[in-house]
Structure formats: structure tokens, C-alpha cells
Amino acid sequence: MANYGPAYGSLANNLVKIAAKRDPELENEIQTWIESVIGEKFPNCSYEDALKDGIILCKLMNRLEPNAIDNFTITDGGFRSRENILLFQNAARAYGLLDLALFQTVDLYEKRNIPQVTHCLLTLARQAQKKNFNGPLLRHNAPEFRACKIPEDKLFPRKSLAGFRYSGSKKSTHFFT
């Protein structure tokens, strides 16, 4: 992790907001799910430190989609860890995750945005459930996306003003076209 020094101003506010989004219970649920899928326990370190080298993420993708990642590095190192994370991101994208659900490499490697990493893994678990994965499923009770039905007159209120468009003299109509 790079040493950026203390944060001040809006950067400090953003870091506080990101830290407040962390949910230890959800992180424990996801950790338990990953351990049951790959059949290995996490190393005896924190959640983000265990995922930092990308090895567990690559093993997870290979269990969800066999041979999704052909060659990933098992040795620990800065560039190799980042490469493993990138391989996971590409495999997750191919598995069906949208770019919005993915995290950036620095979010995990430099521990910049761990809640985004957790969100990505939660989305991956849901995608595995949609693809009928024959293994343990994450039973998180977060709500699914539901399309809301908004009446058209509320969605486009200006359409009701169409009658006023051509009222008055013909000189004023060029403002509305």
C-alpha cells in the first residue's frame, strides 16, 4: 500500500464515508461463502488482507466457472497480485457481472474501497445463484432489484403543456421549437 500521508478536507470526508459503509457481518457471510466454495479456510489475517493477493479470488472464479482463469500466480508480489486481481475482474466480467459491480484494482490492493469489493463479491454470489451453481449459495437477505411503475404523467409532466405550445401569435412559437 502506498503511503499517501494523512487526508484532509473532502478526501478525508470521502474516506470516512467509505469506511462507514463497511458491514462486518456481510464480510463474514461472504468470507464463509468463499471458504465453502473453494474448500479452504482464509489465512489468519483480516478479510481485505486475505483477498489482497488475488489468489483466493482466482480460485473462487475457477470453482464457479471451471477454467475461467488458466494461469494465475500463487507467489506473493506487488505486480503479480495486481495481475491476479485483474484476471479475476476479467473472468467476473465474462461470468456476467456488469462493470458497475466490479471494483478497481486499487480498491482492494491499496484498501481504498473495501465495501466495493464486498459488493462485487455479493453480486458474484447472486450471479452464481442465477446460473444454478451446484455448490453452496450465499443466503443474504438483501433486496433484489424491482422495477418501479411510475405513471407517465408523473414521469413526463411537460407533455401536458403541449397545448400551450402554439397559443398566442406565430412570432412566439419559434421559442418552443
C-alpha positions in Angstrom: 0.0 0.0 0.0 1.3 3.3 -0.9 1.9 5.9 1.8 -0.2 8.9 0.9 0.0 10.6 4.2 -2.9 12.0 6.1 -6.1 13.0 4.3 -7.6 16.5 4.7 -10.7 18.2 3.5 -13.0 16.5 1.1 -10.7 13.5 0.7 -10.9 12.9 4.5 -14.7 13.2 4.3 -14.8 10.7 1.5 -12.6 8.2 3.3 -14.8 8.5 6.4 -17.9 7.8 4.3 -16.3 4.8 2.6 -15.3 3.4 6.0 -18.8 3.9 7.3 -20.2 1.7 4.5 -18.3 -1.4 5.7 -20.5 -4.1 7.1 -18.6 -6.7 9.1 -21.5 -9.1 9.2 -21.8 -9.1 5.4 -18.0 -9.5 5.1 -18.2 -12.6 7.4 -21.0 -14.1 5.4 -19.1 -13.6 2.2 -15.9 -15.0 3.7 -17.8 -18.1 4.9 -19.4 -18.5 1.4 -16.0 -18.2 -0.3 -14.4 -20.7 2.1 -17.2 -23.2 1.5 -17.0 -22.8 -2.3 -13.2 -23.1 -2.6 -12.9 -25.6 0.2 -10.1 -23.7 2.0 -10.0 -21.5 5.1 -8.9 -17.9 4.8 -5.4 -17.2 6.1 -5.2 -16.0 9.7 -5.4 -12.3 8.8 -8.1 -9.7 8.0 -10.7 -10.0 5.3 -9.0 -7.5 3.0 -5.5 -8.8 3.6 -6.6 -12.4 2.7 -8.1 -11.2 -0.6 -5.3 -8.7 -1.4 -3.1 -11.0 -3.4 -6.0 -12.2 -5.6 -5.3 -15.9 -5.2 -8.5 -16.6 -3.4 -10.5 -14.6 -5.9 -8.9 -16.6 -8.8 -9.7 -19.9 -7.0 -13.3 -18.7 -6.5 -13.8 -17.9 -10.1 -12.3 -21.3 -11.2 -14.8 -23.0 -8.9 -17.8 -21.0 -10.2 -16.7 -21.3 -13.8 -14.2 -24.1 -14.4 -11.1 -22.9 -16.3 -12.2 -19.3 -16.2 -8.6 -18.3 -15.2 -6.0 -20.5 -16.7 -2.8 -19.2 -15.2 -2.7 -17.2 -12.1 0.3 -16.7 -9.9 0.5 -18.3 -6.4 3.5 -16.3 -5.3 3.0 -13.1 -3.5 4.3 -9.9 -5.1 3.1 -6.5 -6.0 2.8 -6.8 -9.7 1.7 -10.4 -9.6 -1.0 -9.7 -7.0 -2.4 -6.9 -9.2 -2.3 -9.2 -12.2 -4.3 -11.8 -10.3 -6.9 -9.2 -9.3 -7.1 -8.1 -13.0 -7.6 -11.8 -14.1 -10.4 -12.1 -11.5 -12.1 -8.9 -12.8 -11.9 -10.1 -16.5 -13.3 -13.5 -15.5 -16.1 -11.9 -13.4 -17.0 -9.7 -16.4 -17.1 -12.8 -18.6 -19.3 -14.5 -16.0 -21.9 -11.8 -16.3 -21.1 -9.1 -13.9 -21.5 -5.6 -15.1 -18.7 -3.0 -14.9 -20.6 -1.1 -12.3 -20.5 -4.1 -9.9 -16.7 -4.6 -10.3 -14.2 -2.9 -8.2 -11.0 -1.2 -9.3 -7.6 -2.9 -8.5 -6.6 -0.2 -6.1 -9.8 -0.6 -4.2 -8.6 -4.0 -3.0 -4.8 -3.8 -3.3 -4.4 -0.4 -1.6 -7.5 -1.0 0.6 -9.1 2.1 -0.8 -12.7 0.9 -1.1 -13.3 -2.5 0.6 -17.1 -2.0 0.6 -17.0 -2.0 -3.2 -15.0 -5.3 -3.2 -17.7 -6.7 -0.8 -20.4 -5.5 -3.1 -18.7 -7.1 -6.1 -18.4 -10.5 -4.3 -22.1 -10.3 -3.2 -23.1 -9.6 -6.8 -20.9 -12.5 -7.9 -22.7 -14.8 -5.4 -26.1 -13.7 -6.8 -24.9 -14.3 -10.4 -23.8 -17.8 -9.4 -27.2 -18.4 -7.9 -28.9 -17.2 -11.2 -26.6 -19.5 -13.2 -27.7 -22.5 -11.0 -24.3 -23.1 -9.4 -24.0 -26.6 -8.0 -22.4 -25.6 -4.7 -23.0 -23.6 -1.6 -25.1 -20.4 -2.1 -24.9 -17.2 -0.2 -28.2 -16.6 1.6 -28.0 -12.9 2.1 -31.4 -11.2 2.6 -30.6 -8.0 0.6 -33.5 -6.9 -1.6 -33.4 -7.7 -5.3 -33.9 -5.0 -7.9 -37.5 -4.3 -8.6 -38.6 -2.0 -11.4 -40.9 0.7 -10.1 -44.0 1.7 -12.0 -44.3 5.4 -12.4 -47.3 6.8 -14.3 -46.4 8.5 -17.5 -47.9 11.8 -16.4 -45.6 11.9 -13.4 -42.6 10.8 -15.4 -43.1 13.4 -18.2 -45.1 16.3 -16.7 -44.1 18.7 -19.6 -46.2 16.7 -22.1 -49.3 18.1 -20.5 -48.1 21.6 -21.5 -48.1 20.8 -25.2 -51.4 22.7 -25.7 -49.7 25.9 -24.6 -47.1 25.5 -27.3 -49.0 27.0 -30.2 -51.1 29.5 -28.3 -50.6 33.2 -29.0 -49.1 34.8 -32.0 -46.9 32.9 -34.6 -43.9 35.0 -33.6 -43.6 33.4 -30.2 -43.7 29.8 -31.5 -40.1 29.8 -32.6 -39.0 29.8 -28.9 -40.6 26.3 -28.4 -39.3 24.5 -31.4 
